[in-house]
Amino acid sequence: MSLKSNLQALAEKHLPFAFCLLRTFKPILTIQQFTLVTRFTDVQEVLSRPDVFGVTYAEKMGIVTGGSNFFLGMDNTTTYTRDVSNMRIIIRREDIDAIIVPMVTRLAQEAIAPHSGTLDVVKHVCGAVPARFVKEYMGIPGPSEAEIIDWTTYLFQYLFFPGNPKEVDDTAIAYAAKLRPYLDGLIAVRKAQPDSKDDIIARCLALQRSGAPGMTDVDIRNNLIGIIIGAIPTTSKAAALVIDYLLDHPELLAAAQISARQNDIAAIRQYVLEALRFNTFGAGVFRVANADYILASGACRARKIKKGTQVLALTQSAMLDGRQLSSPKEFRLDRPLYHYMHFGYGMHTCFGQYINLAQIPLIVSAILKLPNLKRSGKTQYRGPFPTSLPVEFGS
């Protein structure tokens, strides 16, 4: 296992205690060519300097796409701006209330409806709903629901988690070799047989016909790869982690269920954000220093980070930093949105954060509405992703 993966594994195994020690005694810790950044303001400084601290995913993304890149793996370039702008024209904020909220509400209800008394939160709901959302909203059903979930989950792990077992990376690369021709074929069929659907593929092709730059078939395919990789496993894991946390805290679970039954999605969103602060999706994000840089300049903790250094900006540690958050160990529903970095920060803030801020609470709320909800087994994982969370419910 590499030093890079060991550092992340150490951080994730002993998160709160390790973060507290680091924030207090070594808030910017450099070991060989790796630097851990733990305090709120320093993490945000790293993530808001994209020209200094670049993303580290380009090589793997080239492998996934077969030689190209997509904007998740790009630094602050004109191509990045072009591609993000194109996809923001296509995936619109106004869709959230008009399309996404009613769609996800229905999909979550449909996922739960066949089950009586027992349910696997991950298999039956948290994985199924985002996959079906990608099918309906984006127009990408996958060869099957199970395959599109499997493909995107392995590819996310390959791209964003370091130090994977060889078989995980090999499987992801093999899945990428299946995903590319699948999407190529889907795009070709939709071009050859235009229809009246208003999904993301249809909008991509409409923008292509308008002559917009950066919208060739391959460009469309690569951007769709990046978006579905970020759409299915992340939503599934985040929703499962929230339910997992609430099940371990009965008083919070009971209060959250009241909010769910009152259809108070704003309150459920706060439960989601706060639960993920403790039961985190990931400890942080990696960057690489493209130039020498003094982090926290002028402060006693200031450190020079040399060009080429790998930097792990520990977003979860930042969200436990009492210098910025009052009573950081308490579960509170009154924290402002800017205290959370679940979706990153700065230029590479998650492209789908506003969709996720709607979709995850809706999935969680649908599960919380189940009467007498309780855990019937431990949460199971494959690598960093939950695969099973059995629950019981009933009147």
N, C-alpha and C positions, 0 to 999 in steps of 0.2 A: 504494500500500500504506500502511495506517495505521501510526502510531508503535507502536501496540499489537502489530500483527502483525510489524513490523520487529524489535521487541525480542525477541519469541519466536523469530523466524527467526535472529537473531544468536546467541541463546543456544544454539539447537539445532545451529548450524553449527560452533561452536567450543566445545563443551560443557566438557570437562575444564579446558582452559587458562583460558577465560573465567571459569568458576566459581571456580577457584583464586584468580585475581586479585581478583575481587569479594569473596570471603570474607575475603581478607587486607586489602585496602585500602578497599573500599566495600561492606561486607556488607549494608547497607541503602541502596540507590541510588535516588534520586528524580530523574526526568527529566520536567519539565513535570508532567502529572497522572498519571504512572505511576511505580510503585515496584517495584523488584526486591528480593526478600528471598532471601538465599542460605545463611545458616547454619542448621544443624539445629534448634537451640532456637528461633530466630526464625520459621522456617517453621512449626514446630509451634504456636508462639504464635498466629500468624495463623489457622491452620486450627482451632484450639481456641477461637476467639472468634467464633462464628457471629453473635452479635448485633451485633458491631462490624464484622466483615468478612463481608459477605453475598455470596451467589452472584450471578452475573451473567447467568444463562441464561433468566430468566423470560420475557422478550419473545419470544425465539426458540421457546421451548417452547410459548408460546401460539399461535404460527404453526403449529407442528407438530401440535398437538392441535385446531386450529380454534377457539381462543379460551379454552381452559382452561389449566391447568398440571398438572404432576405433581411428585412430591416431590423429584426431583433438582433442580428449579429453585426450590424453596421455601426461605425462611429458617426460623428456629426458631419456627414457629407451631403453633397447635393442629391445623390442617389437616395440616401436615407430620407431626405425631405420630400423628394418626389414620391417615393413609394408610400410613405406614411400619409401624405396628403391625398393620394389616390384612394387609399383604403378608408380614410376618414370621409371622403365623399360618398363612398359605397356603404360603409357601416355607420349609420347616422345616429346621433344622440336622440333625435326625435323618435326613433324606432322604439326606444325603451318603453315609453308609456303607451304608444300606439300599437306596437306589435309584440314586443318581448315580454312585458309583464303578463298580458293575457295568455300568451302562448305557454310560458313557463308554468303559470298557475295551472293551466289545463294539463300539461304534460306531467306535472308532479301528482296531480289528483289521479290521472290515468295510471301512473306507475304504481300507486299505492292501492288502488281500488280492487285488484284481483286478490289481495292478501287479507286474511282474516286470522287474527290471533298472534301470528308470527310474521316476521319480516326481516330480511337482511338489508339494512340501511344502505350499504355500499352497493351490493349486487343489484338490488331491485329498484333503488331510487337515485342515489347520488351519482352512480355511473350512468344509469339509463337516461336520466333527464337531460344532461348536457349532450349526450350522444344524439338523442332525438331532436334536441334543439338545433344541433349542427345539421341534421338531416332536413328539418323544416325551414329554418331561417337561412341557412347557407346553401342548401341544395346538395349536401354531401352526405348520402346515406351510408357510404361504405359498402363493401361487398356484403357485410353483415354488421349488425350493431356490435357484436362481440369483437369482431376484427378491428373496427375503427377505434374502439376503446383500447384494445391491446396495442395496436400500432402506435397511437398517440402517447400512451403511457410509457412505453419503452423508449420512444424517441425523446420525450421530455426528460426522462432520467438520463439518457445518453448525452443530451445537450447541456443540461444544467447541473447535474450532480457529478462531482469528480470521483475518481477512484472506484468506478464500478467493476464488478467481476467481469472477466473477459466475455463470458457467455451472455451477459446483459448487453454489452456494446455490440457484440456480433449479431445478436437477435435484432437489436435496433437497426443496425445497418441493413440487415436482410429485409426488415419491414419497410425501410425507406425505399428499397429497390422494388417493393410491391406498390407502395403508395404513389410513387411518381407516375408509373404507367396507368394506374387506376384513375388519378386525377386528369392526366392527359386525355384518356379515353372519355371521361365524363365531360370535359370541356369540349372535345370534338363533337360529341353527340349533341350537346346543347347548342353548339354553333350550327350544326347541320339541320337541327329540328327546332327552330325558334318557337317559343311558347309564350304564354301570357303570365308566367310566374314572376313574382317580384321577390326573388331570393338573391343571395349575394352573388352567385355565379351569373345570374341574369344581369345584375347591375354591373359586374365586371365586364361582361361582353358588350353591354351598352356603352360603357366608357371607352372600351377598345374601338368600337365603331365610330365614336366621336373623334378619333385620332389622337387621344391623350397619349403622351409619351410614357414609356415604362409599363405598357399594358399589352405586351405580346402574350401569346398563349403560355409561354414559359414563365414570363413575369407573373401572370395571374396564378399559375400553378404554384410557384414558389411562395407567393404571399399567402395563398390558401393553406399551404403546408404549415407555415409559421403560425397562422391564426388558429387552425384546428389543434395543433400541438399545444397551444396555450389555452385552448377553450375547454377541452374535455377533461384531462386528468387534473388540472388545477381546480376547476369547479367541483369535481367529484371529491377530491381530497379535502378541500376546505370545508365543504358541507359536512362530510363525515367527521372531521376533527371537531367541529362545533358540537355535533350531537354527542360525540364521544366525551367531550369535556362536560357538557351539561348532565349527562347520565351519571357522571362521577360527583356531581354537586347537586343533590336533590332539591335544596332550597332554590337555587338558580333555575333548575329545570321547572319547578312548579310555577315560578314567577314568569318564566319565558312562555310556558304553555298558556297562561292566562292572556298574555299579549298576542300569541298566535291565534287563539280562539276569538279575540276581539279584532282580528285582522289588522293589528297595529304593526305593519311591516317596518315602519320607521324604528320602533322599539326593537324589533327582531334584528334589524341591521346593527343596532348597537350591541346586542348580545353576540352577534357574529363577530364583530370587530374586536370586542373585548375578549371573547373566548379564544380567538386566534392569537391574541397577544400572549396568552399563556400556553396554549396548545398549538405551537407554531407550524406553519407550512414548511418553513426552512429557516435556518439560522441567519442567513444573509446571502449576499450576492458578491460574486467575484468581479474584480476589475484588474487591469494591468496599467501600471504607470508608464505613460508615453514620454514623460520627461521628469527630470528631478523636480521635486515639489516639497515645500514646507507645509505640512498639515497642522492646523490650529496655530498658525503663525501669531506670535506675540504672547501666547499663553505659556505657562510653565511646562505644560505637557507637549509642546510643539516638537515635532520630529521631522527630519528630512527623509523623504521617501525617494529612493533612487530610481532612475529610469529602469524599466524592466521588472520592477518588483510586482509580485502578485499581491493584490490587496483584497481581503475579505471584509467587506462592510457589513457588520453584524447588525442587521436591522432589528432583530428581536431584542438584542441587548439595548439598542437605542430606545425601544418602546418600553423598557423597564428602567429607564434613567430618571431618577428622582430629581435631577437638576432641571428637567423640562416637564415631567409629569408629576402632579401632586399625588401622594399615596400610591406609588406605582405597584405595590403588592396587592392592592385592593381591586376587586372586580367592580367597576363603576360604569354606569350607563350615561354619564354626563360629559364624557371626554370629547373634545372637538375632533373632527375628522383629520385635521392636520397632525394629530399626535400618532397616527397610525401609518406604518410603512409596509403593510402587507402586499401592496402592489408596487413596491419600489418607490423611487423618488427621482425627480429630475427628468432628463430627456428620455430615459428608458423606463419611465413609469409604465406599468402594464397597459398595453393598447386597449384591452377590454375591461378596464377597471370599472367603468360605469355600468356595463352590462353585468359584471360580476356583483356589483353592489346591489343590483336588482335580483339577479338570478339566485345567488347563494341564499339570501334571506327567504326567498319564496320556497326554495326546496326545503330549507330548515323548518320553516313555518308549517309546511304541509305535514312533515313528520311529527312536529310538536303537537299538532292537533289530535293525534291519536290518543285515546283515553288510556289511563293507567300505563303509560309507557315506561318500560324498564328494560335494562340490559339482560340478555339471556346467555351471553357468552363474551369472551374477550375479543377485542379488535385484533384482527389478523392483518399482517403486512407482507407484501413482497417488495423488498428493498424499502424505499421511502414512501410507498403508496399503500394505503389501506385496501385490502381485498375483501374483507368481510367484517360486518358488525351486526350480529344478530340481536333482535329485540323482541319483546313480547308486548302485547297490548290487548285491551278488551274492556268492555263495560263493567 
